[in-house]
């Protein structure tokens, strides 16, 4: 009976890994801007998770645990390739598809500009921004994932959002329209 329950738990664990894999890939790609590297990071994360699944005591915290492993794999990658790549010079990838109609093209250019602006952020700010705004982790979870204080999470997120606001202010709604409205008594 115990052996059967172990196999059932293993199947459930593997199913959870399959479901979270796209999120892991999305975050890894947003950090690296390289699809092959993102795939490698996610693969390494899943392998480590499978090897060390006994360390996960609370399955409700599986997402945070997996993203912590991903962050560690990302750090390990830079330790191994310290001399080969500079984090500020990672290649940008755009998502523009010329075959789309004009509105789709405009939308893809906006997405490309946002991705470009995010890719120019320092790595610490980019990591915090993607985990909080894209994956909707709490500040405490992000602090745990990246092994940094909560105050550092908040300050990096604030600086990242301010930088994005400066780089993307052309996409903000026109403020002059609001100034033309006058109050009539």
C-alpha positions in Angstrom: 0.0 0.0 0.0 2.8 2.5 0.8 4.5 1.8 -2.5 1.3 2.6 -4.4 0.9 5.9 -2.5 4.5 6.8 -3.3 3.9 6.3 -7.0 0.6 8.4 -6.8 2.5 11.2 -5.1 5.3 11.0 -7.7 2.8 11.3 -10.5 1.1 14.3 -8.8 4.5 16.0 -8.3 5.4 15.4 -11.9 2.1 16.8 -13.1 2.6 19.9 -11.0 6.0 20.3 -12.6 4.5 20.1 -16.1 1.9 22.7 -15.2 4.5 25.2 -13.8 7.1 24.7 -16.6 5.7 27.5 -18.9 5.9 30.0 -16.0 9.4 29.0 -15.2 10.3 29.3 -18.9 8.7 32.7 -19.2 10.7 34.1 -16.2 13.9 32.4 -17.4 13.4 34.0 -20.8 12.7 37.4 -19.3 15.9 37.2 -17.4 18.1 35.9 -20.2 16.5 37.0 -23.4 17.8 33.8 -24.9 15.4 30.9 -25.6 18.0 28.2 -25.6 19.4 29.4 -22.3 16.0 29.7 -20.8 15.2 26.1 -21.9 18.5 25.0 -20.3 17.8 26.8 -17.0 14.2 25.4 -16.8 15.5 21.9 -17.5 18.2 22.2 -14.9 15.6 23.5 -12.4 13.2 20.6 -13.1 16.1 18.1 -12.7 17.1 19.6 -9.4 13.5 19.6 -8.2 13.0 16.0 -9.1 16.3 15.0 -7.3 15.5 17.0 -4.2 11.7 16.7 -4.0 12.1 15.2 -0.5 13.2 18.7 0.7 9.8 20.2 -0.2 7.9 19.9 3.0 4.8 22.0 2.1 3.4 21.4 -1.4 1.6 24.8 -1.2 5.0 26.5 -1.4 6.1 24.5 -4.4 6.0 27.6 -6.8 8.3 29.6 -4.5 10.6 26.6 -4.1 10.9 26.1 -7.8 11.5 29.8 -8.6 14.2 29.7 -5.9 15.9 26.8 -7.7 15.6 28.7 -11.0 17.2 31.8 -9.4 20.0 29.7 -8.1 20.5 28.0 -11.5 20.6 31.5 -13.0 23.3 32.6 -10.5 25.3 29.4 -11.2 25.1 30.1 -14.9 26.8 33.4 -14.4 29.4 32.0 -12.1 30.3 29.4 -14.7 30.4 31.9 -17.6 31.7 34.9 -15.7 34.4 35.7 -18.2 32.3 35.0 -21.3 29.2 37.2 -21.0 28.6 40.6 -19.6 25.0 40.8 -18.1 24.6 44.3 -19.6 25.3 43.2 -23.1 22.8 40.3 -23.5 21.2 40.2 -26.9 17.8 41.8 -27.2 15.1 39.9 -29.0 12.0 41.5 -30.4 8.6 40.0 -31.0 7.6 41.9 -34.1 5.8 40.0 -36.8 5.6 41.9 -40.1 2.8 39.8 -41.5 0.2 41.1 -38.9 -2.4 43.8 -39.7 -1.5 47.3 -38.7 -3.0 47.2 -35.2 -1.3 44.0 -34.4 1.9 45.4 -35.7 1.6 48.5 -33.5 0.8 46.3 -30.5 3.8 44.1 -31.2 6.0 47.2 -31.4 4.8 48.3 -28.0 5.5 44.8 -26.6 9.0 45.0 -28.2 9.6 48.4 -26.6 8.5 47.2 -23.2 10.7 44.1 -23.5 13.6 46.2 -24.6 13.1 48.6 -21.7 12.9 45.7 -19.3 16.0 44.1 -20.8 18.0 47.3 -20.1 17.2 47.2 -16.4 20.0 45.9 -14.1 19.6 42.2 -13.5 18.5 42.6 -9.8 15.7 45.0 -10.8 14.7 42.8 -13.8 14.4 39.7 -11.6 12.3 41.5 -8.9 10.1 43.1 -11.6 9.3 39.9 -13.4 8.6 37.9 -10.2 6.3 40.6 -8.7 4.6 42.0 -11.8 4.6 39.0 -14.2 4.4 36.0 -11.8 2.5 37.9 -9.0 4.7 36.7 -6.1 4.5 38.7 -2.9 7.5 40.7 -1.8 8.2 38.2 1.0 8.2 35.3 -1.6 10.5 37.2 -3.9 12.9 38.0 -1.0 12.9 34.3 -0.2 13.4 33.2 -3.9 16.3 35.6 -4.5 17.7 35.4 -1.0 17.6 39.2 -0.4 15.9 41.4 2.3 12.3 42.5 1.7 13.4 46.1 1.7 15.8 45.4 -1.2 12.9 43.9 -3.1 10.8 47.0 -2.6 13.6 49.4 -3.5 14.6 47.5 -6.6 11.0 47.2 -7.7 10.5 51.0 -7.2 13.6 51.9 -9.2 12.6 49.4 -11.9 9.1 50.9 -12.3 10.5 54.5 -12.3 13.0 53.6 -15.0 10.3 51.9 -17.1 8.1 54.9 -16.6 10.8 57.2 -18.0 11.5 54.9 -21.0 7.9 54.3 -21.9 6.3 57.6 -21.1 5.3 58.1 -24.8 2.8 55.3 -24.4 1.1 57.0 -21.4 -2.3 58.6 -21.9 -2.1 62.2 -23.0 -2.2 64.3 -19.8 -3.0 67.6 -21.7 -6.6 66.4 -22.3 -7.2 66.4 -18.6 -5.9 69.9 -18.2 -8.4 71.4 -20.7 -11.4 70.5 -18.6 -12.6 73.4 -16.6 -15.0 73.5 -13.8 -18.2 75.6 -14.4 -20.1 76.9 -11.4 
